[in-house]
């Protein structure tokens, strides 16, 4: 299987998810910028794993690879779709966790494949919550990938009545108010 690992250029753990894919005998291509359906077809892409990507996948690609595009998202969906979910879960006192979901035409709204909650203390920092979420997300992906790629995990619809979403523009001004940036303790974010 040829899997496109879709991420962003600023991550520092480039090999983690691709290594899991390779351990399952998948061939991996990595991409950090936008692509179109021609790229998918010309490279015989069978599956896309989106992980902290900065660009949405176009509707024609989503349709072409129906239920063969997943996202690893650092929130307990349906809460905190979109931008900086670990910050918003603390600020708005919503469940904190990680989710793997199918990608649809909207932002982080596809059917949930697997998820797990995580917890934090007031003495943890925003960076601690992100790091903890990242470890959980990688472990969840590693546990589920074989069943996802084989189609055994079908997913379930998100409860839209609980859904929250935040865009990059929503975060403007919030980061500047954090005295220690990502090292700000949770008790000061609440």
Secondary structure, DSSP 8 states (H G I E B T S, - for coil): -EEEEE--TT-S-THHHHHHHHHTT-EEEEE-S---HHHHHHTT--EEEEES-SS---HHHHHHTTT-EEEEESS-TTTTEES-HHHHHHHTT---EEEEEE--SSSS-S-EEEEEE----TTSBHHHHHHHHHHHHHHHHHHHHHHHHTT----B---GGG--EE-HHHHTTTGGG-TTGGG-BHHHH-
